[in-house]
Amino acid sequence: MDMDSESTYSCFNSSSDEKSIDSVAAHELTTHNSDHNGLNKDHENENRSSKTSSSDNDHSPGTSSNNQPVSTFDALSGSVQVIEDGIGEYIVPKLGVEFESEEHAYKCYNRYALMEGFSIRKDFVNRSKVTGFVVSRRYTCHRQGYGSTKRDANVNKPRRETRTGCLAHMTITRQTNGKYRVIHFERRHNHELVTPFTAHLLPAQKRISFVETVEAESDAATSVPDGVPKLGMGFDSEDLAYEFYNAYAARVGFSVRKDYVNRSKVDGAVASRRYTCFREGYRQNDKRGSKVKRPRKETRVGCMAQLVISRQSDGRYRITHFEERHNHELVHACKVRMLRSQKRSMTNQNGESSPYGGAEMQPKSLAELLLTGVGIEDDFYDPIDHEMRLTSKRAYYMKQEEAESLNLYLQSKKLKDPSFVYCVQLDVEEEMTNFFWADEKMLVDYGDFGDVVYFDSTYRLNKDWRPLVLFFGINNHKQILVFGAAFVYGDTSESFKWLFRTFVKAMSGKTPKTILSDREAAITEAIVSELPETHHRLCTWQIYQNALKHLSQIGVSSDSFSSDLCGVFFNPEEEDFVNSWKVMLDTYGLWENDLLHGIFEEREKWAVPYNKHIFAADIETALLSEGSIASVRKYLKPESHILQFVKHFGRVVNEWRYKELEANYDMGHHLPRLMGDVVMLKQVREVYTPVIFKMFHQEYENCLNNVINECIDTGSSVEFKVSTYGQVRQYTVLYSSENDSVVCSCMKFQFVGILCSHALKVLDYRNIKIVPSQYILKRWTRKARE
């Protein structure tokens, strides 16, 4: 009897050739002949015999051009058809084919299903009442039959219906020789098949992967995992499974949430547990609705990424389900530590950054310090600047052992991190006098925000402290940055010239646009010499701190003196500044105070009204609110070892850096509220960081109370006179329609970097509803570091 006996995988070419089969199963096949003109007429096989290697074939035996599994079949002899892939050989299921065992039949049918694009289910089984052997077994498509509807009404989350009554199946029976023969084989499906790219997600394929992984784990117990979860992977405890998945999440860029848990009713132990992505599901609607003042940003997006573990009979937990794909953007590596599950895993790592375990530990020897380095190079780094030695002795006392300890510590940092920079200057007696250092993060921060530098030398004013000086900056969140640190034991301009030259060299030659410093003459001379292109002015915050220190007795007797003094020093208007200064002198009887008299005489070098044309990024406001700077003073006293200070200073810097990470994380998950549906506010909210947007938002609110009193067209531009409603003071705003340029006499944009309320009033008057691009400084935006 002639009929089709060829059945190959869907990845091969089609063929309608008719083949013959064993006569034993002929009567079983007659019902299929009318429906099948070839059991697999969508495919084409290759002949295992060398005779089929002619030019008529598209592929050579046993291989394919795209490395897919290859089938071989001897058309003349009617031998079985075999698939060869990287795992093994699999017999192609067809009527009359015999398998070595029931398990062999299942594996071959499952492999066939994988290539076709469906999953299989073990259906009925008949066993011998004498021996218990399987007499017959049927394997069906996973969409065979129909789901039950009895529990649908009582189920909160009914499962999706997957069964469609598919009739595709394979039935095997046990022969007298112990093998299992195919007696029924229906290959037609009544549903769409999956693609080869998603076939591995089918239930039966997952079970096979699970078993293969368990077997591989037992065969190679000493193998090192690659860190990616796999079906069947085992863990000794539920906590170890969580730690493994959380570590994987840290590398990928998401946070883990512990979802449902099933516990045994016998011993209460966890039977199964699911861990999901933190963006799984959707947040329920807030019952308060519009009454919420600060609604949280929606973070859940229905992500399906998850890992499920179940306890096995051996007591171990194995991965029974793993979904790798996410439906959202993953978190960048530099922000992973801000994720909730990653924060918990890092709590035990806070004290590992210092090479010294305790605060009282004394410095080690050079050999011990060098042994802590990683990747020691053959060329020993020489930090000594042999070109710029001092011509005098150092002015501050320093123990010889402390100088050596500090040098050794900085040397060990250099050995660990080649990007670490430090340099030492010698005095006339070749004693180590001045030390400068900066780590890689400081160099990066300066590259992004080095337009404004505050040179803090206030610690040198107290002779009992170590002469620390710091290079400060401010980031796009108006938070303090450290660009570099130094101990300056010399007090001449030579020391500061060396320091500024070393600083610029460490920063790849980039000089700041503005630098603020103390009134010390040696510092001013060094800045003029080494930074001639940089705007220099005295720091209002430093002068205020110095005045507050010398007038501390008045501060003790008056609770309001400190705030009154601050209001005078930081007054932005010249007329108000002079008047408030006189009122302060009258109120506290300070007309004869020589310190205040000298400060007032130099007001044009430091006071805000006289320096608004110099961009300062509002750094002094940030310094007023930063209390961590004063915390380093405790460790500058000679009673504390110098390395104790270095360790504490490192902690303070890390705290500032962590604040920036928190601000970046919050910025990505929370949007500032708007006062209304305003186009301009919507624009800048997407561009500015929240703290800068808040400043701009306040200016916009103020502009609503501004009025335009006069408008004069000068030809090339238009001059507006703007004032606050009900006030006399007017500001002049020049507007040019050629490029939408707007310049205000208050000079807030030149000084701070955001438009003032007067300029915004003019833009609104001209029907300009978005901020012109030239007035959005990149340093204040969310993408300042890009």
C-alpha positions in Angstrom: 0.0 0.0 0.0 1.4 3.3 -1.1 1.1 6.5 1.0 3.0 9.3 2.5 5.6 8.5 5.1 7.7 11.7 5.1 7.2 14.1 8.0 9.9 16.7 8.7 10.3 19.9 10.7 8.7 23.2 9.5 12.1 24.8 9.0 12.7 22.7 5.8 11.4 23.0 2.3 8.1 21.4 1.3 7.7 18.2 -0.7 4.7 16.2 -1.9 6.5 13.0 -2.7 4.7 9.8 -1.7 6.6 7.1 0.3 5.7 3.6 1.5 5.4 2.4 5.1 5.3 -0.8 7.0 2.2 -2.9 6.1 1.6 -3.6 9.8 0.2 -0.1 10.2 -1.4 0.2 6.8 -5.0 -0.3 8.0 -4.4 2.5 10.5 -3.4 4.9 7.8 -6.3 4.5 5.3 -8.4 7.1 7.1 -5.6 9.6 6.7 -4.8 9.2 3.0 -7.8 11.2 1.8 -6.8 14.1 4.1 -3.0 14.1 3.6 -1.3 14.0 0.3 2.0 13.5 2.2 2.2 13.7 6.0 4.3 16.7 5.9 3.9 18.4 2.5 5.2 21.7 3.8 8.8 20.4 4.2 11.7 18.8 2.3 14.2 16.3 3.6 17.8 15.6 2.8 19.0 12.0 2.1 21.4 10.5 4.6 22.8 8.4 1.7 25.7 10.0 -0.2 23.7 9.5 -3.3 21.6 12.5 -2.4 24.5 14.9 -2.5 23.8 15.9 -6.1 23.2 19.3 -7.4 19.5 19.0 -7.1 19.7 19.3 -3.3 19.8 22.6 -1.5 21.8 21.4 1.6 24.5 18.9 2.2 23.7 15.9 4.5 23.8 16.6 8.2 24.4 20.3 7.9 22.6 23.5 6.8 23.7 26.9 5.8 22.2 28.5 8.9 23.3 25.8 11.3 19.7 24.6 11.8 19.1 20.9 12.7 19.3 18.7 9.7 17.1 15.6 8.9 18.3 12.6 6.9 16.2 9.9 5.2 16.9 7.0 2.8 14.0 7.1 0.4 15.0 3.8 -1.2 15.1 1.7 1.9 12.3 3.5 3.8 14.5 3.8 6.9 13.5 6.1 9.8 14.1 9.8 9.5 16.5 11.4 12.0 17.2 14.9 13.1 20.7 15.8 14.1 21.4 18.9 16.2 23.9 20.0 18.8 22.2 18.0 21.6 21.7 14.6 19.9 19.7 12.6 17.4 15.9 12.6 17.3 13.7 10.3 15.3 11.0 12.2 13.4 7.6 11.0 14.5 5.4 9.3 11.8 3.1 6.4 11.5 4.8 3.1 12.0 8.0 4.5 13.5 9.3 2.7 16.6 11.0 4.2 19.6 13.2 2.5 22.2 11.1 3.6 25.1 8.1 5.7 26.1 10.5 8.4 27.3 12.3 8.3 24.0 9.0 8.8 22.1 8.1 11.7 24.3 11.5 13.5 23.7 11.3 13.0 20.0 7.7 14.2 19.8 8.6 17.2 22.0 11.5 18.0 19.7 9.2 17.8 16.7 6.7 20.1 18.5 9.5 22.6 19.2 10.4 22.9 15.6 6.7 23.0 14.5 5.8 25.6 17.1 3.5 24.0 19.7 3.7 22.4 23.1 2.7 18.9 24.0 0.7 17.4 26.9 0.7 13.8 28.2 -2.8 12.6 27.8 -4.3 9.1 28.7 -2.1 6.2 29.5 -2.9 2.4 29.7 -0.8 0.2 31.9 -0.5 -3.6 32.1 -2.3 -4.9 35.2 0.3 -7.7 35.4 3.6 -5.9 34.9 2.6 -2.2 35.3 4.3 -1.4 32.0 2.8 1.3 29.8 0.8 -0.5 27.1 -0.3 2.6 25.2 0.1 6.3 25.6 -1.3 9.4 23.8 0.5 12.8 23.6 -1.6 15.7 22.5 -1.2 19.4 21.6 -1.3 21.6 24.7 -4.4 23.3 23.2 -6.3 20.0 23.1 -9.8 19.9 24.6 -11.5 22.9 26.4 -11.0 24.5 29.8 -13.4 24.0 32.7 -15.9 26.8 33.3 -17.1 25.7 36.8 -14.8 28.0 38.8 -14.9 31.0 36.6 -17.5 32.8 38.7 -15.6 32.4 41.9 -12.1 33.2 40.6 -10.9 36.8 41.1 -8.4 36.7 38.2 -9.6 34.0 35.7 -6.9 32.5 33.6 -6.8 33.2 29.9 -8.5 30.4 27.9 -5.8 28.5 25.9 -7.5 25.3 24.9 -9.2 25.3 21.5 -10.1 21.7 21.0 -7.1 21.0 18.9 -7.0 17.3 17.6 -3.2 17.1 16.9 -1.8 14.1 18.7 0.4 11.0 18.6 -0.5 7.6 20.0 2.1 4.8 20.7 1.6 1.2 21.7 4.1 -1.3 23.2 5.3 -4.0 20.8 6.4 -7.6 21.7 10.0 -6.5 21.3 9.6 -3.9 24.0 9.6 -1.0 21.7 6.8 1.6 21.2 5.3 2.1 17.7 3.3 5.1 16.5 -0.2 3.9 15.5 -2.0 7.3 15.3 -0.4 10.5 14.2 -2.5 13.6 13.5 -0.4 16.6 12.6 -3.1 19.2 11.8 -3.8 22.1 14.3 -6.8 24.4 14.5 -4.8 27.3 15.9 -1.9 29.4 14.9 1.6 28.0 15.7 4.3 30.0 17.4 7.5 31.1 15.8 10.8 29.4 16.3 12.0 32.4 18.3 9.3 32.0 21.0 8.9 28.2 21.0 11.3 27.9 23.9 8.7 29.7 26.1 6.1 26.9 25.6 5.3 24.8 28.7 6.7 21.5 27.5 9.9 23.1 26.4 10.3 24.8 29.7 9.9 21.4 31.5 12.6 19.9 29.2 14.9 22.8 29.9 14.3 22.4 33.6 15.2 18.7 33.6 18.3 19.3 31.4 19.5 22.0 33.8 19.1 19.8 36.8 20.9 16.9 35.1 23.7 19.3 34.0 24.0 20.6 37.5 24.4 17.1 38.9 26.9 16.2 36.2 29.0 19.3 36.7 28.6 20.4 40.3 31.9 22.4 40.2 30.9 24.5 37.2 30.8 28.3 37.8 27.4 29.9 36.9 27.4 32.8 34.6 25.1 34.8 36.8 22.0 34.4 34.5 19.0 32.5 36.0 18.1 29.3 34.2 15.2 26.9 34.6 16.1 24.1 37.0 18.9 26.0 38.7 19.0 25.0 42.4 19.6 26.9 45.7 20.0 25.7 49.2 17.6 28.3 50.6 15.0 30.8 49.6 17.2 33.7 50.7 20.1 32.5 48.5 17.7 32.5 45.5 16.7 36.0 46.3 20.3 37.2 46.6 21.2 35.6 43.3 18.3 37.2 41.5 18.9 40.6 43.1 22.6 40.4 42.0 21.4 39.6 38.5 19.0 42.6 38.7 21.9 44.9 39.8 23.9 43.9 36.7 20.9 44.3 34.3 19.4 47.5 35.9 16.2 46.9 37.9 15.0 46.4 41.4 13.4 43.2 42.8 10.1 42.9 44.6 9.0 39.9 46.6 5.6 38.9 45.3 3.4 36.0 46.4 4.6 33.1 48.6 3.1 29.7 49.2 3.8 28.0 52.5 3.5 24.3 53.4 0.5 23.6 55.7 2.6 20.9 57.4 5.7 22.7 58.5 5.1 26.3 57.4 8.2 26.3 55.1 8.1 28.2 51.8 6.9 25.9 49.1 7.1 28.4 46.3 7.9 32.0 45.9 7.8 34.6 43.1 10.2 37.5 42.7 9.1 40.2 40.2 10.5 43.4 38.7 9.7 46.5 40.8 7.6 47.8 37.9 5.3 44.8 37.9 1.6 45.4 37.9 -0.2 48.7 38.1 -0.8 51.1 41.0 -4.4 51.3 42.3 -6.2 54.6 41.9 -5.7 56.9 44.9 -9.1 57.3 46.6 -8.2 60.9 47.5 -8.1 61.8 43.8 -7.2 65.4 43.1 -6.9 66.2 46.8 -3.3 64.8 46.8 -0.9 67.7 46.9 2.2 65.9 45.7 1.1 62.9 43.6 3.8 60.3 43.1 5.0 59.5 39.7 3.6 56.3 38.3 6.4 53.7 38.4 4.5 50.4 37.7 4.0 49.6 34.1 2.9 46.0 34.1 6.3 44.5 33.6 6.2 40.7 33.4 9.9 40.0 34.3 9.9 37.5 37.1 11.5 34.5 38.7 9.6 31.6 40.4 11.2 29.1 42.7 9.7 25.9 44.1 10.9 23.5 46.8 11.8 20.1 45.5 11.8 16.7 47.2 15.4 17.0 48.0 14.7 20.2 50.0 16.4 22.5 47.5 14.7 25.4 45.7 14.8 25.3 41.9 13.8 27.9 39.3 10.6 26.7 37.7 9.8 29.9 35.7 11.9 32.7 34.5 10.8 35.7 32.4 13.7 37.8 31.3 12.2 40.5 29.2 11.1 43.9 30.5 8.7 46.4 28.9 10.5 49.5 30.2 13.8 51.2 30.1 16.4 49.7 32.5 18.3 51.8 35.0 21.8 53.0 34.2 24.7 51.3 36.0 25.6 54.5 37.9 22.1 54.8 39.4 21.5 51.1 40.2 22.5 51.6 43.9 19.5 53.9 44.3 17.1 51.1 43.6 15.3 49.8 46.7 16.4 46.2 46.6 20.0 47.2 45.8 20.1 49.7 48.7 19.4 46.8 51.1 22.2 44.7 49.6 24.7 47.4 50.0 24.2 48.3 53.6 27.1 46.1 54.7 29.5 47.7 52.3 29.7 51.2 53.7 32.8 50.8 55.8 34.9 49.1 53.2 36.2 52.1 51.3 39.0 53.1 53.7 42.2 51.1 53.8 42.1 51.5 57.6 39.5 49.6 59.6 39.1 51.7 62.7 39.4 55.4 63.4 42.2 54.9 65.9 44.4 52.7 63.6 47.8 54.2 63.0 49.4 54.4 59.6 51.1 51.3 58.3 54.7 51.0 56.9 55.4 51.7 53.3 55.7 48.0 52.5 52.3 47.3 54.0 50.7 50.2 52.2 52.1 49.2 48.9 50.8 45.7 49.4 47.3 47.0 49.5 47.7 48.4 46.0 46.2 46.7 43.0 48.2 46.4 39.8 51.4 47.9 41.0 53.4 49.2 38.1 57.1 48.8 37.6 57.6 52.6 37.5 57.2 54.1 40.9 55.1 57.3 40.8 57.1 60.3 41.9 54.8 63.0 43.3 57.5 65.5 44.1 57.5 68.7 42.0 61.2 69.3 41.3 60.6 72.4 39.3 58.8 74.7 41.8 60.4 74.4 45.2 59.8 77.0 47.8 62.5 79.5 48.6 61.5 79.6 52.3 60.6 77.2 55.1 57.1 76.0 55.7 55.1 78.3 58.0 53.0 75.7 59.8 54.5 73.0 62.0 54.1 69.4 60.7 55.5 66.3 62.3 57.9 64.4 60.0 56.1 61.1 60.6 52.8 62.7 59.6 54.2 64.0 56.3 55.5 60.5 55.5 52.2 58.9 56.5 50.2 61.2 54.3 52.6 60.7 51.4 52.4 56.9 51.8 48.7 57.0 52.0 48.4 59.1 48.8 50.9 56.8 47.1 48.7 53.8 48.0 45.7 55.5 46.5 47.6 56.2 43.3 48.6 52.5 43.1 45.0 51.4 43.4 43.7 54.0 41.0 45.9 55.2 38.2 43.5 58.1 37.6 44.1 59.4 41.2 46.2 62.6 41.1 48.5 64.0 43.8 51.5 66.2 44.0 53.9 67.4 46.7 55.9 70.6 47.0 59.1 70.8 49.0 60.4 73.8 50.9 63.9 75.2 50.9 65.1 72.5 53.3 63.5 69.8 51.1 60.8 69.1 53.6 57.4 68.0 52.3 55.3 71.2 52.7 52.3 71.4 50.4 50.1 68.4 49.3 47.4 68.4 46.6 45.2 65.4 45.7 42.1 64.7 43.6 40.4 61.4 42.8 38.9 60.4 39.4 35.3 61.5 40.4 36.6 64.9 41.3 38.2 65.2 37.8 35.0 64.2 36.2 32.9 66.6 38.3 35.2 69.5 37.4 34.9 68.6 33.7 31.1 68.9 34.0 30.7 71.8 36.4 34.1 73.5 36.6 32.9 76.8 35.3 32.7 78.2 38.9 35.2 77.4 41.6 35.1 78.4 45.3 38.6 78.3 46.8 38.0 77.7 50.6 40.9 78.6 52.8 39.0 79.5 56.0 40.6 76.6 57.9 43.9 78.3 57.6 42.7 81.2 59.7 43.0 79.2 62.9 46.6 78.4 63.6 45.6 75.5 65.8 44.2 73.6 62.8 45.9 71.9 59.9 46.0 74.3 56.9 43.4 72.6 54.7 42.2 74.3 51.5 39.4 72.9 49.3 38.3 73.5 45.7 34.5 73.5 45.7 31.9 73.6 42.9 28.2 73.2 42.5 26.3 70.7 40.4 23.0 71.0 38.5 21.0 70.2 41.7 22.8 73.1 43.5 24.7 70.6 45.6 28.3 71.0 46.8 31.0 69.2 44.8 34.7 68.8 45.7 37.2 69.3 42.8 40.3 68.8 44.9 41.9 69.1 48.3 45.3 70.3 49.7 47.3 70.9 52.8 49.2 74.2 52.4 51.9 74.5 55.1 53.5 77.5 53.3 52.0 81.0 53.6 53.6 82.8 50.7 52.3 83.4 47.3 54.7 80.8 46.0 52.8 78.1 47.7 49.5 79.2 46.2 51.0 79.8 42.7 52.2 76.2 42.8 48.8 75.0 44.0 46.8 76.7 41.3 49.2 75.6 38.6 49.0 72.0 39.9 45.2 72.2 40.0 44.9 73.4 36.4 47.4 70.7 35.2 45.4 68.0 37.0 42.3 69.3 35.3 43.8 68.8 31.8 44.5 72.5 31.5 40.9 73.7 31.8 40.6 76.9 33.8 37.3 78.1 35.5 35.4 81.1 34.3 34.9 82.4 37.8 36.8 81.8 41.0 35.8 83.0 44.5 38.3 83.3 47.4 39.2 84.9 50.7 40.7 88.3 51.2 44.2 86.9 51.7 46.7 88.9 49.6 48.9 85.9 48.8 45.9 84.1 47.3 44.8 87.1 45.3 48.4 87.5 43.9 48.6 83.8 42.9 45.2 83.9 41.2 46.1 86.9 39.1 49.4 85.2 38.1 48.2 81.7 37.4 44.6 82.3 36.3 44.7 85.6 34.3 41.6 84.8 32.1 39.4 83.9 35.1 37.1 86.3 36.8 38.1 86.7 40.4 36.1 88.1 43.2 36.0 87.7 47.0 33.6 85.2 48.3 30.7 86.9 50.1 30.1 83.8 52.2 33.7 83.7 53.5 33.6 87.4 54.4 30.3 86.9 56.2 31.7 83.9 58.1 34.8 85.9 59.1 32.7 88.9 60.3 30.3 86.6 62.2 33.3 85.0 64.0 34.8 88.3 65.1 31.5 89.7 66.2 30.4 86.6 68.0 29.9 88.5 71.3 27.2 90.6 69.7 25.6 87.4 68.4 25.4 86.0 71.9 23.6 89.0 73.2 21.2 89.3 70.3 19.3 86.4 68.7 18.6 88.3 65.5 22.1 89.6 64.8 23.2 86.6 62.7 20.2 86.8 60.4 20.4 90.6 60.2 24.1 90.4 59.2 23.3 87.8 56.6 20.5 89.9 55.1 22.9 92.8 54.7 25.8 90.9 53.2 23.6 89.1 50.6 21.4 92.0 49.6 21.3 92.0 45.8 20.4 95.7 45.3 23.0 98.4 45.7 20.8 101.0 47.2 19.2 98.5 49.6 22.6 97.1 50.5 24.0 100.6 51.5 20.9 101.6 53.5 20.7 98.2 55.3 24.4 98.5 56.2 23.9 101.8 57.9 20.8 100.6 59.7 22.9 97.6 61.0 25.7 99.9 62.3 23.1 102.1 64.0 21.2 99.2 65.6 24.2 97.4 67.1 26.5 100.4 67.6 29.2 99.3 65.2 30.2 102.6 63.6 33.6 102.4 65.2 34.3 98.7 64.3 37.5 98.6 62.2 36.8 95.2 60.7 33.4 96.2 59.3 34.8 99.5 58.1 37.5 97.7 56.1 35.0 95.2 54.7 32.7 98.0 53.6 35.6 99.8 51.9 36.2 96.7 49.8 32.6 96.1 49.0 33.1 96.3 45.3 35.3 93.2 45.5 32.7 91.0 47.2 29.2 92.5 47.5 26.6 91.0 45.2 25.3 94.3 43.8 28.7 95.2 42.4 29.5 91.8 40.9 26.2 90.7 39.3 27.9 90.8 35.9 30.1 87.8 37.0 28.5 84.4 36.7 28.7 82.6 40.1 26.0 79.9 39.7 24.5 81.0 43.0 27.2 78.9 44.7 27.2 81.1 47.9 23.5 80.3 48.5 24.4 76.6 48.4 27.3 77.2 50.9 24.9 78.9 53.3 22.7 75.8 53.5 25.5 73.2 53.6 26.4 72.2 57.1 28.8 69.3 56.4 31.7 71.7 55.7 32.0 72.6 59.3 32.1 68.9 60.3 35.7 68.4 59.1 37.1 71.0 61.6 37.0 68.4 64.4 39.6 66.3 62.7 41.9 69.2 61.8 43.2 69.6 65.3 46.7 68.3 66.0 45.4 65.8 68.5 43.9 63.7 65.7 46.2 61.8 63.4 46.3 63.2 59.9 45.0 60.0 58.4 42.0 60.1 60.6 41.1 63.4 58.9 41.7 62.0 55.5 39.3 59.1 56.3 36.6 61.4 57.7 37.0 63.8 54.8 36.4 60.8 52.4 33.2 60.0 54.2 32.0 63.6 53.9 32.7 63.6 50.2 30.9 60.3 49.8 27.9 61.7 51.6 27.8 64.6 49.1 28.1 62.3 46.2 25.3 60.1 47.6 23.0 63.1 47.8 23.5 63.7 44.1 22.6 60.1 43.4 19.5 60.5 45.5 18.6 63.7 43.6 19.1 62.0 40.3 16.9 59.1 41.3 14.1 61.3 42.6 14.4 63.4 39.5 13.7 60.4 37.4 10.7 59.3 39.4 8.9 62.5 40.5 7.9 65.5 38.4 7.5 68.9 40.1 4.0 70.3 40.3 2.8 73.1 38.0 0.8 76.1 39.0 -1.4 75.6 36.0 -1.5 74.5 32.4 1.3 76.8 31.3 3.3 76.0 28.1 6.5 77.6 29.3 6.4 75.8 32.7 5.8 72.5 30.9 8.8 73.2 28.7 11.3 73.9 31.4 10.0 71.2 33.8 11.2 68.6 31.2 14.6 70.4 30.9 15.6 71.8 34.3 16.4 69.8 37.4 13.7 70.1 40.1 15.6 72.6 42.2 16.3 74.9 39.2 12.7 74.5 38.0 11.6 75.6 41.5 13.7 78.8 41.1 12.3 79.4 37.6 8.7 78.6 38.8 9.1 81.3 41.5 10.3 83.8 38.9 7.3 83.0 36.7 4.9 83.5 39.6 6.6 86.9 40.3 6.2 88.0 36.7 2.5 87.7 37.0 2.6 90.7 39.5 4.9 92.7 37.2 3.6 95.5 35.0 5.1 97.2 31.9 5.1 100.9 32.5 6.9 102.1 29.4 7.9 100.8 26.0 10.4 102.6 23.8 11.3 101.4 20.3 15.0 102.3 19.6 15.1 100.7 16.1 17.4 97.8 16.7 15.6 96.8 20.0 12.8 97.7 22.2 13.3 99.1 25.7 10.8 98.2 28.4 10.4 99.6 31.9 9.2 96.9 34.2 8.2 97.1 37.9 6.4 95.1 40.5 2.8 96.2 40.9 2.6 98.8 43.7 6.4 99.4 43.9 8.4 102.3 42.7 11.7 100.6 41.6 11.8 100.0 37.8 14.1 97.6 35.8 15.1 98.2 32.2 14.6 95.3 29.9 16.0 95.4 26.3 14.4 93.1 23.8 15.5 92.3 20.3 13.2 90.5 17.9 16.0 89.3 15.6 17.0 86.5 18.0 14.5 86.9 20.8 17.3 88.2 23.1 16.2 89.8 26.4 18.6 91.6 28.8 17.5 93.0 32.2 19.2 95.5 34.3 18.8 93.3 37.4 21.3 90.9 35.7 19.9 87.7 37.3 20.6 85.7 34.2 24.3 86.8 34.0 24.7 86.2 37.8 22.7 83.0 38.4 21.9 81.6 34.9 18.1 81.7 34.8 15.8 84.4 33.4 14.3 86.9 35.9 10.7 87.8 36.3 11.1 91.1 34.5 12.5 89.4 31.4 9.7 86.7 31.5 7.2 89.5 31.6 8.6 91.0 28.4 8.6 87.6 26.7 5.0 87.1 27.6 4.2 90.6 26.4 5.7 89.7 23.0 3.7 86.4 22.9 6.8 84.2 23.3 5.5 81.2 25.2 8.7 79.1 25.4 12.1 80.0 26.8 14.6 80.8 24.0 17.3 78.1 23.8 20.1 80.5 24.5 18.7 81.2 28.0 18.7 77.5 29.1 22.2 76.8 30.5 23.2 73.2 30.1 24.8 73.1 33.5 21.3 73.5 35.1 19.6 70.8 33.0 18.9 67.2 33.6 21.4 66.3 30.9 24.2 68.4 32.3 26.6 65.4 32.5 25.9 64.1 29.1 
